[in-house]
């Protein structure tokens, strides 16, 4: 079997973004073969103003794999990592390009052997995957919103609880009092009023959810070491499940300092790439929960290695998912296999109808748990309508 062409799609290009305050356009590759088997993979760049760079990266990497055997995913991974010179230096865009192609190759492999990817990775360790409602500062509804008042945070919590979730995640410092994302400075030292805004938002969620509900605090690295410690100590009383990206995502020394000074488990990983990127965090034990995004950490091939490496250091895994349905499907396949799986991220954007309708299958958790798709491959594909309405380039 040989790779004959690769299609690169920027999904929903030209349409208004479906995510409040951020452009959201998944970039997807379809790898095609001479045996009429195609595989889909997604770059981890659906948001954050990097889609065009990711699209171009996928085009450049697609040119390097034409004629190769898609079942030789290790060979292709090594070629994309070492031959372009920039691969070993890494970075979000480079590794996203590698990741999307790699996921598509695993999709092909599963379809070729007529089995879900999880069987090719070692089989199920987990049969049902606990999930949490993620990013409630955007509300939890058919449309996203910028939540400001603690009462609205409580209402969003109730919506998630009514759908069966027993765990939620929120960034309590992201929106200022006017609803502007990153509208205030969270570095240095937080003043009393600003600190209380964050504390009051979390307090309202805890009161609404009760003591049994788990709360994850997300900071998106908007805080620095001082403010992360300051806020974390205030939030300890709310029994926080874990504390995500409290400082710069590539600074293990700062992460370790927060870990030592705050009595909450530390999580990070959506902006850490490959085994080489995770190594210092494992070695200094600065992260308790890793959050690799299969769309930028190196795909399923590298993601499995990172998760196995984490297991050596007793680190749990919550795969980061903030993209289209293909990103979700890939994550579910890996999460089914790894023994150190902790919980699955169901992002607010994954709830949105416009996002879900770009793909053939509509996977949603039931009562807070995901069933694992058992279709061959990753179990997800773009619809013909979505492909026809996307920006598209084909490499042959």
C-alpha positions as CSV (number, residue, x, y, z in Angstrom):
1,X,0.0,0.0,0.0
2,X,1.2,3.5,-0.9
3,X,0.2,7.0,-0.1
4,X,-1.1,8.6,-3.3
5,X,-2.3,12.0,-2.1
6,X,-3.1,14.1,1.0
7,X,-5.9,16.6,1.3
8,X,-5.6,19.4,3.8
9,X,-8.8,21.2,5.0
10,X,-9.3,24.3,7.0
11,X,-12.8,23.6,8.2
12,X,-15.4,26.3,8.2
13,X,-13.0,28.7,6.7
14,X,-14.7,32.0,5.8
15,X,-17.5,31.5,8.3
16,X,-17.8,33.3,11.7
17,X,-16.0,31.6,14.5
18,X,-18.2,29.5,16.8
19,X,-16.1,30.2,19.9
20,X,-16.6,33.4,21.7
21,X,-13.5,35.6,21.7
22,X,-11.3,33.4,19.5
23,X,-11.1,32.2,16.0
24,X,-11.9,28.5,15.8
25,X,-11.2,26.6,12.6
26,X,-10.0,23.0,12.8
27,X,-7.3,22.0,10.3
28,X,-7.7,18.4,9.1
29,X,-5.7,16.1,6.9
30,X,-6.9,13.2,4.9
31,X,-4.3,10.8,3.7
32,X,-5.3,8.7,0.7
33,X,-3.9,5.4,-0.6
34,X,-3.8,3.3,-3.7
35,X,-6.1,0.7,-1.9
36,X,-8.9,3.3,-1.6
37,X,-8.4,3.6,2.2
38,X,-8.2,7.1,3.6
39,X,-7.4,8.3,7.1
40,X,-8.2,11.5,8.9
41,X,-6.2,13.4,11.4
42,X,-6.4,16.8,13.0
43,X,-3.8,19.4,13.9
44,X,-4.1,20.8,17.5
45,X,-4.4,24.3,16.2
46,X,-8.2,24.9,15.9
47,X,-7.9,28.0,18.0
48,X,-5.3,30.6,18.9
49,X,-4.6,32.2,15.5
50,X,-2.2,29.6,14.1
51,X,-4.5,27.8,11.7
52,X,-2.9,29.2,8.5
53,X,0.6,28.3,9.7
54,X,-0.7,24.8,10.5
55,X,-2.3,24.4,7.2
56,X,0.9,25.3,5.4
57,X,2.9,23.0,7.6
58,X,0.6,20.1,6.7
59,X,1.0,20.9,3.0
60,X,4.8,20.9,3.3
61,X,4.9,17.6,5.3
62,X,2.4,16.0,2.9
63,X,4.9,16.4,0.1
64,X,7.4,14.3,2.0
65,X,5.2,11.2,2.4
66,X,3.8,10.7,-1.0
67,X,4.7,7.1,-2.2
68,X,5.5,5.8,1.3
69,X,3.7,2.9,3.0
70,X,1.1,4.4,5.4
71,X,1.4,1.3,7.7
72,X,5.0,2.3,8.5
73,X,4.0,5.1,10.9
74,X,7.3,4.9,12.8
75,X,9.3,5.4,9.7
76,X,7.2,8.3,8.6
77,X,7.3,9.9,12.1
78,X,11.1,9.8,12.1
79,X,11.3,11.2,8.6
80,X,9.1,14.2,9.5
81,X,10.9,14.7,12.8
82,X,14.5,14.6,11.5
83,X,14.7,15.4,7.9
84,X,13.2,18.9,7.7
85,X,15.9,20.2,10.2
86,X,13.2,22.2,12.1
87,X,11.5,19.0,13.4
88,X,14.1,18.3,16.1
89,X,13.8,21.8,17.3
90,X,10.1,21.4,17.5
91,X,7.4,23.9,18.3
92,X,3.7,23.9,18.1
93,X,3.3,24.3,14.3
94,X,5.9,21.7,13.4
95,X,4.6,19.1,15.8
96,X,1.0,19.7,14.9
97,X,1.8,18.9,11.3
98,X,3.5,15.7,12.3
99,X,0.6,14.8,14.7
100,X,-2.2,15.2,12.2
101,X,-0.5,13.0,9.6
102,X,0.3,10.4,12.3
103,X,-3.3,10.3,13.5
104,X,-4.4,9.8,9.9
105,X,-2.0,6.9,9.5
106,X,-3.4,5.2,12.5
107,X,-6.9,5.7,11.1
108,X,-5.7,4.0,7.9
109,X,-4.1,1.1,9.9
110,X,-7.3,0.5,11.8
111,X,-9.4,0.5,8.6
112,X,-6.8,-1.8,6.9
113,X,-7.1,-4.4,9.7
114,X,-10.8,-3.7,10.2
115,X,-10.5,-2.9,13.9
116,X,-10.5,0.2,16.2
117,X,-7.2,1.8,16.9
118,X,-7.4,0.8,20.6
119,X,-7.0,-2.8,19.6
120,X,-3.8,-2.0,17.7
121,X,-2.4,-0.1,20.8
122,X,-2.8,-3.0,23.1
123,X,-6.6,-3.3,23.8
124,X,-8.9,-1.7,26.3
125,X,-7.7,-1.1,29.8
126,X,-10.7,1.2,30.3
127,X,-14.2,0.4,29.1
128,X,-15.9,3.7,30.0
129,X,-14.2,7.0,30.3
130,X,-15.2,9.5,32.9
131,X,-15.3,13.0,31.5
132,X,-15.6,16.5,32.7
133,X,-17.3,19.7,31.5
134,X,-14.5,22.0,30.5
135,X,-14.1,25.8,30.3
136,X,-17.3,26.8,32.0
137,X,-16.2,30.5,31.9
138,X,-17.6,30.2,28.4
139,X,-20.9,28.9,29.8
140,X,-22.3,25.4,29.1
141,X,-24.8,25.8,26.3
142,X,-25.4,25.7,22.6
143,X,-23.7,29.1,22.3
144,X,-20.6,30.3,24.2
145,X,-20.6,33.4,26.3
146,X,-18.2,35.5,28.4
147,X,-19.3,34.9,32.0
148,X,-18.5,37.6,34.6
149,X,-20.9,37.3,37.6
150,X,-20.4,34.4,40.1
151,X,-24.1,33.7,39.8
152,X,-23.6,32.9,36.1
153,X,-20.7,30.6,37.0
154,X,-23.1,28.8,39.3
155,X,-25.8,28.5,36.6
156,X,-23.2,27.1,34.1
157,X,-22.3,24.5,36.8
158,X,-25.9,23.5,37.2
159,X,-26.3,23.0,33.5
160,X,-23.3,20.6,33.5
161,X,-24.6,18.8,36.5
162,X,-28.0,18.3,34.9
163,X,-26.2,16.5,32.0
164,X,-24.7,14.0,34.5
165,X,-21.2,15.4,34.9
166,X,-19.6,15.2,38.4
167,X,-16.5,17.2,37.5
168,X,-16.1,20.7,35.9
169,X,-13.3,22.9,34.9
170,X,-13.1,26.7,34.9
171,X,-10.7,29.6,34.4
172,X,-11.7,32.1,37.1
173,X,-9.2,34.8,36.0
174,X,-9.7,34.8,32.2
175,X,-12.5,37.3,31.9
176,X,-12.3,40.7,33.6
177,X,-15.4,42.5,34.9
178,X,-16.3,43.8,31.5
179,X,-16.2,40.3,29.9
180,X,-12.9,40.9,28.1
181,X,-10.7,37.8,27.7
182,X,-7.3,38.6,29.2
183,X,-8.6,42.0,30.0
184,X,-6.6,42.4,33.2
185,X,-3.1,41.7,34.3
186,X,-2.7,38.5,36.3
187,X,1.1,38.9,36.9
188,X,3.0,40.3,39.8
189,X,0.7,40.4,42.8
190,X,-3.1,40.2,42.6
191,X,-4.9,43.0,44.5
192,X,-7.6,42.1,46.9
193,X,-10.5,42.9,44.7
194,X,-9.2,41.0,41.7
195,X,-8.3,38.0,43.8
196,X,-11.8,38.0,45.3
197,X,-13.4,37.9,41.9
198,X,-11.7,34.6,41.2
199,X,-12.4,33.2,44.6
200,X,-16.0,34.2,44.5
201,X,-16.5,32.6,41.1
202,X,-15.1,29.3,42.3
203,X,-17.0,29.6,45.6
204,X,-20.3,29.9,43.7
205,X,-19.5,26.8,41.7
206,X,-18.6,24.8,44.7
207,X,-21.8,25.8,46.5
208,X,-23.9,24.9,43.5
209,X,-22.2,21.6,42.9
210,X,-21.8,20.5,46.5
211,X,-18.9,18.8,48.1
212,X,-18.9,15.6,46.0
213,X,-18.4,17.5,42.7
214,X,-14.8,17.8,41.5
215,X,-13.5,21.2,40.3
216,X,-10.5,21.7,38.1
217,X,-8.9,25.1,38.0
218,X,-7.5,26.2,34.6
219,X,-5.2,29.2,34.4
220,X,-4.0,29.1,30.8
221,X,-0.6,30.4,32.1
222,X,-2.2,33.8,32.6
223,X,-0.7,33.8,36.1
224,X,3.0,33.8,37.0
225,X,4.7,32.0,39.9
226,X,3.7,34.7,42.5
227,X,0.1,35.0,41.5
228,X,-0.4,31.3,40.9
229,X,0.8,30.6,44.5
230,X,-1.3,33.5,45.8
231,X,-4.5,32.3,44.1
232,X,-3.8,28.6,44.7
233,X,-3.5,29.0,48.4
234,X,-6.9,30.8,48.4
235,X,-8.5,28.0,46.4
236,X,-7.2,25.1,48.5
237,X,-10.2,25.2,50.7
238,X,-12.5,24.3,47.8
239,X,-10.9,20.8,47.3
240,X,-9.5,21.4,43.9
241,X,-9.0,18.3,41.7
242,X,-6.0,19.8,40.0
243,X,-4.4,23.1,39.1
244,X,-3.8,23.5,35.3
245,X,-1.1,25.6,33.6
246,X,-0.4,27.9,36.5
247,X,2.8,29.3,34.9
248,X,4.6,29.3,31.6
249,X,4.0,25.9,30.0
250,X,7.7,25.2,29.2
251,X,9.2,26.3,32.6
252,X,9.5,23.2,34.8
253,X,11.4,25.1,37.5
254,X,8.5,27.6,38.0
255,X,6.0,24.7,37.8
256,X,7.9,22.9,40.5
257,X,7.9,26.0,42.8
258,X,4.1,26.3,42.5
259,X,3.8,22.5,43.2
260,X,5.8,22.8,46.4
261,X,4.0,25.9,47.7
262,X,0.4,25.0,46.8
263,X,-1.4,22.0,48.1
264,X,-3.2,21.1,44.9
265,X,-2.0,18.6,42.2
266,X,-0.4,20.4,39.2
267,X,-1.4,19.7,35.6
268,X,0.0,20.9,32.3
269,X,0.8,19.6,28.8
270,X,-1.2,21.1,25.9
271,X,1.8,23.2,25.1
272,X,4.5,20.6,25.9
273,X,5.6,18.5,22.9
274,X,7.0,15.0,22.5
275,X,9.0,12.9,25.0
276,X,11.8,15.4,24.9
277,X,9.6,18.2,26.0
278,X,8.0,16.3,28.9
279,X,11.3,14.9,30.2
280,X,12.3,17.7,32.6
281,X,8.7,17.8,34.1
282,X,8.9,14.1,34.8
283,X,12.4,14.2,36.2
284,X,11.7,17.1,38.6
285,X,8.2,15.8,39.4
286,X,6.7,19.2,38.8
287,X,3.5,17.8,37.1
288,X,1.1,15.3,38.6
289,X,-1.3,15.2,35.7
290,X,0.0,15.4,32.1
291,X,-2.3,16.8,29.4
292,X,-0.8,15.9,26.0
293,X,-2.8,17.0,23.0
294,X,-2.6,14.3,20.3
295,X,-2.9,17.0,17.7
296,X,0.4,18.7,18.7
297,X,2.4,16.4,20.9
298,X,3.4,14.0,18.1
299,X,0.2,12.2,17.3
300,X,-0.9,8.8,18.6
301,X,2.5,7.3,18.0
302,X,4.3,9.8,20.2
303,X,1.3,10.3,22.5
304,X,1.3,6.7,23.6
305,X,5.0,6.9,24.4
306,X,4.6,10.0,26.4
307,X,1.7,8.4,28.4
308,X,3.8,5.3,29.1
309,X,6.7,7.5,30.2
310,X,4.4,9.3,32.5
311,X,3.3,6.0,34.1
312,X,6.9,5.4,35.0
313,X,6.8,8.6,37.1
314,X,3.3,7.9,38.6
315,X,1.8,10.8,36.6
316,X,-1.9,10.5,35.5
317,X,-3.1,11.4,32.1
318,X,-5.9,13.7,30.9
319,X,-5.5,14.1,27.1
320,X,-6.1,17.7,26.1
321,X,-9.0,18.1,23.6
322,X,-10.1,21.4,22.1
323,X,-10.8,20.9,18.5
324,X,-13.1,19.2,16.1
325,X,-14.7,15.8,16.5
326,X,-11.7,14.1,14.9
327,X,-9.6,15.3,17.9
328,X,-12.1,13.8,20.3
329,X,-12.2,10.5,18.5
330,X,-8.4,10.1,18.5
331,X,-8.2,10.9,22.2
332,X,-10.8,8.3,23.1
333,X,-8.9,5.6,21.3
334,X,-5.7,6.3,23.3
335,X,-7.5,6.8,26.6
336,X,-9.2,3.4,26.2
337,X,-5.7,1.8,26.4
338,X,-3.5,3.6,28.9
339,X,-3.6,2.4,32.5
340,X,-2.9,5.9,33.9
341,X,-5.9,7.5,32.3
342,X,-7.6,9.9,34.7
343,X,-10.4,11.8,33.0
344,X,-11.5,13.0,29.5
345,X,-11.9,16.6,28.6
346,X,-15.2,17.5,27.1
347,X,-14.6,21.1,26.0
348,X,-17.4,23.7,25.8
349,X,-16.7,23.9,22.1
350,X,-17.3,20.2,21.7
351,X,-20.9,20.7,22.7
352,X,-21.6,23.2,19.9
353,X,-23.8,21.9,17.1
354,X,-21.9,23.7,14.4
355,X,-18.7,21.9,15.5
356,X,-20.3,18.5,15.9
357,X,-22.0,18.6,12.5
358,X,-18.7,18.8,10.6
359,X,-18.2,15.1,11.1
360,X,-20.2,11.9,10.4
361,X,-20.6,10.7,14.0
362,X,-21.9,12.5,17.0
363,X,-20.0,11.2,20.1
364,X,-21.2,12.8,23.4
365,X,-20.8,11.5,26.9
366,X,-23.8,10.0,28.6
367,X,-24.2,10.9,32.3
368,X,-20.6,12.1,32.3
369,X,-19.1,9.0,30.7
370,X,-17.9,8.3,27.2
371,X,-18.4,5.0,25.5
372,X,-15.5,4.2,23.3
373,X,-16.2,4.1,19.5
374,X,-15.7,0.7,18.0
375,X,-15.7,1.5,14.3
376,X,-12.5,0.7,12.4
377,X,-9.7,3.3,12.7
378,X,-10.4,6.2,15.0
379,X,-14.1,6.1,14.2
380,X,-14.6,9.6,12.8
381,X,-14.5,11.4,9.4
382,X,-15.4,14.8,8.0
383,X,-18.7,14.9,6.2
384,X,-18.7,15.6,2.4
385,X,-20.5,18.8,3.2
386,X,-17.8,20.0,5.6
387,X,-15.0,19.1,3.1
388,X,-16.8,20.9,0.2
389,X,-17.2,24.0,2.3
390,X,-13.6,24.1,3.6
391,X,-10.5,25.7,2.3
392,X,-8.7,22.8,0.6
393,X,-5.4,21.9,-0.9
394,X,-4.4,18.5,-2.4
395,X,-0.9,17.3,-2.5
396,X,-0.1,14.5,-5.0
